[in-house]
Amino acid sequence: MTMDYLKAPTVALGTWAWGDSGETGDGYFGSRLTQAGLEEVAEKAHASGFTLWDTAMVYGMGRSETLLGEILKRYARSGYQLSTKFTPQAAGTGDDPVADMLEQSLARLGTDYIDLYWIHNPADVARWTPHLIPLLKSGKVKHVGVSNHNLSEIELANRILGEAGFRVEAIQNHYSLLYRSSEQAGILDYCRNQGIPFFAYMVLEQGALTGNYSPENPLPKGSSRAAAYNGMLPQLKALTDMLVSIGQKQDAAAPDVAIAWAIAKGTTPIIGVTKSDHVDSLVRAGSISLTGDDIAELEALADAADVNTRGWWEKEMQG
Ligand SMILES: NC(=O)c1ccc[n+]([C@@H]2O[C@H](COP(=O)([O-])OP(=O)(O)OC[C@H]3O[C@@H](n4cnc5c(N)ncnc54)[C@H](OP(=O)(O)O)[C@@H]3O)[C@@H](O)[C@H]2O)c1
């Protein structure tokens, strides 16, 4: 079988925070997003050539997918790519919970195929991975990837797909200056050697690494990200100051440099864009060049911050 493997873009767009839109939710990010504001984000992204959108059923329990589908329907389907996920913890009780969750995502997104479909986490690799095979064969899913898997779980998923002539075509893990476990566990090297794109999520640590938040101006009160990060903001100052200073030499801002770092490390960052200015940042990030010294200095300051930003849903990557 000849396979047309996934071609990864330089940067992808994340929409977890979009799940906070609507009456019920401003809980995770506390960002108070409106459809009109997000339409502007999408318009600028589209015009700037950023067309791969990452979402998941569980982002706002359908709200992120519904809003994304609503906003993207003005563009030709061939002009953008959709990435969404099967989340084992939200599986239904039918014969094929993966196919069922996919059908619901397709309906919310207003489409009949997903470009890149993920198993969201390694809850039971042997159980869930085989369910991807019929979805690939039917064409409802063009490419598949695994998220939050460690190296041995990735290899197991790859073996299962390999027996049917497919393979893991993308990895999606938490990877930022502050959280380099996938690099330390050899997953970045594995991806490079196998030619598998590595998508880095939470490169900006949900805003904590942008330099825009500080003890005087913390992340939105009552949100989950405030609970996770506000206590560590004082330790991040030296690092965000360095991001600012490296950026100044290239007409760029701190978040642009943090994103450029992830690109320089060979990954495709998935950036959770909530404002149209964030798209300008992605454009600038793509043209920043970081020296080996810049990278070493940033990583040393990140280590010196001595914080652990592992998400509550993540396991250690070693093992
Ligand atoms: N597979 C998984 O388990 C998993 C887990 C987490 C995330 N993800 C994916 O990865 C994406 C990214 O993660 P994330 O959204 O949690 O966090 P993130 O990208 O690290 O940070 C997003 C936040 O940073 C701010 N921001 C974004 N772009 C900016 C820019 N250019 N300049 C300044 N501030 C900027 C926004 O905050 P304000 O609104 O406050 O400005 C935004 O809500 C998610 O949306 C999701 O698609 C996947």
The ligand as an SDF file (V2000), in Angstrom:
LIG
                    3D

 48 52  0  0  0  0  0  0  0  0999 V2000
   -3.1900   16.6580   23.5240 N   0  0  0  0  0  0  0  0  0  0  0  0
   -3.3670   17.2260   24.6750 C   0  0  0  0  0  0  0  0  0  0  0  0
   -3.5170   16.5710   25.7150 O   0  0  0  0  0  0  0  0  0  0  0  0
   -3.3710   18.7290   24.7470 C   0  0  0  0  0  0  0  0  0  0  0  0
   -3.2400   19.3590   26.0040 C   0  0  0  0  0  0  0  0  0  0  0  0
   -3.1840   20.7480   26.0160 C   0  0  0  0  0  0  0  0  0  0  0  0
   -3.2650   21.4680   24.8350 C   0  0  0  0  0  0  0  0  0  0  0  0
   -3.4380   20.8280   23.6470 N   0  0  0  0  0  0  0  0  0  0  0  0
   -3.5690   21.5690   22.3680 C   0  0  0  0  0  0  0  0  0  0  0  0
   -2.5250   22.5120   22.2930 O   0  0  0  0  0  0  0  0  0  0  0  0
   -3.0770   23.8270   22.1690 C   0  0  0  0  0  0  0  0  0  0  0  0
   -2.1770   24.8180   22.8550 C   0  0  0  0  0  0  0  0  0  0  0  0
   -2.2380   24.6820   24.2700 O   0  0  0  0  0  0  0  0  0  0  0  0
   -3.0110   25.7280   25.1870 P   0  0  0  0  0  0  0  0  0  0  0  0
   -3.9920   26.4610   24.3720 O   0  0  0  0  0  0  0  0  0  0  0  0
   -3.4840   24.9640   26.3610 O   0  0  0  0  0  0  0  0  0  0  0  0
   -1.8360   26.6540   25.7100 O   0  0  0  0  0  0  0  0  0  0  0  0
   -0.7430   27.6220   25.0270 P   0  0  0  0  0  0  0  0  0  0  0  0
   -0.7650   27.5650   23.5570 O   0  0  0  0  0  0  0  0  0  0  0  0
    0.5310   27.3730   25.7480 O   0  0  0  0  0  0  0  0  0  0  0  0
   -1.2630   29.0460   25.5520 O   0  0  0  0  0  0  0  0  0  0  0  0
   -2.4460   29.5730   25.0760 C   0  0  0  0  0  0  0  0  0  0  0  0
   -2.7300   30.9030   25.7840 C   0  0  0  0  0  0  0  0  0  0  0  0
   -1.6360   31.7780   25.6280 O   0  0  0  0  0  0  0  0  0  0  0  0
   -2.0820   33.0710   25.1960 C   0  0  0  0  0  0  0  0  0  0  0  0
   -1.5070   33.2760   23.8510 N   0  0  0  0  0  0  0  0  0  0  0  0
   -1.6190   32.4770   22.7720 C   0  0  0  0  0  0  0  0  0  0  0  0
   -0.8800   32.9470   21.7410 N   0  0  0  0  0  0  0  0  0  0  0  0
   -0.2690   34.0410   22.1870 C   0  0  0  0  0  0  0  0  0  0  0  0
    0.6400   34.9530   21.6010 C   0  0  0  0  0  0  0  0  0  0  0  0
    1.0970   34.7800   20.3790 N   0  0  0  0  0  0  0  0  0  0  0  0
    1.0430   35.9920   22.3320 N   0  0  0  0  0  0  0  0  0  0  0  0
    0.6190   36.1630   23.6010 C   0  0  0  0  0  0  0  0  0  0  0  0
   -0.2400   35.3280   24.2170 N   0  0  0  0  0  0  0  0  0  0  0  0
   -0.6670   34.2740   23.5270 C   0  0  0  0  0  0  0  0  0  0  0  0
   -3.5970   33.0210   25.2550 C   0  0  0  0  0  0  0  0  0  0  0  0
   -3.9720   33.5160   26.5330 O   0  0  0  0  0  0  0  0  0  0  0  0
   -4.9140   34.8090   26.7040 P   0  0  0  0  0  0  0  0  0  0  0  0
   -6.2450   34.4090   26.1300 O   0  0  0  0  0  0  0  0  0  0  0  0
   -4.9090   35.0270   28.1650 O   0  0  0  0  0  0  0  0  0  0  0  0
   -4.2720   35.9180   25.9080 O   0  0  0  0  0  0  0  0  0  0  0  0
   -3.9210   31.5650   25.1400 C   0  0  0  0  0  0  0  0  0  0  0  0
   -5.1090   31.1730   25.7980 O   0  0  0  0  0  0  0  0  0  0  0  0
   -4.4860   23.7060   22.7870 C   0  0  0  0  0  0  0  0  0  0  0  0
   -5.3290   24.7790   22.3960 O   0  0  0  0  0  0  0  0  0  0  0  0
   -4.8860   22.3580   22.2640 C   0  0  0  0  0  0  0  0  0  0  0  0
   -5.2920   22.4590   20.9130 O   0  0  0  0  0  0  0  0  0  0  0  0
   -3.4580   19.4710   23.5890 C   0  0  0  0  0  0  0  0  0  0  0  0
  1  2  1  0
  2  3  2  0
  2  4  1  0
  4  5  1  0
  4 48  2  0
  5  6  2  0
  6  7  1  0
  7  8  2  0
  8  9  1  0
  8 48  1  0
  9 10  1  0
  9 46  1  0
 10 11  1  0
 11 12  1  0
 11 44  1  0
 12 13  1  0
 13 14  1  0
 14 15  2  0
 14 16  1  0
 14 17  1  0
 17 18  1  0
 18 19  2  0
 18 20  1  0
 18 21  1  0
 21 22  1  0
 22 23  1  0
 23 24  1  0
 23 42  1  0
 24 25  1  0
 25 26  1  0
 25 36  1  0
 26 27  1  0
 26 35  1  0
 27 28  2  0
 28 29  1  0
 29 30  1  0
 29 35  2  0
 30 31  1  0
 30 32  2  0
 32 33  1  0
 33 34  2  0
 34 35  1  0
 36 37  1  0
 36 42  1  0
 37 38  1  0
 38 39  2  0
 38 40  1  0
 38 41  1  0
 42 43  1  0
 44 45  1  0
 44 46  1  0
 46 47  1  0
M  CHG  2   8   1  16  -1
M  END
$$$$
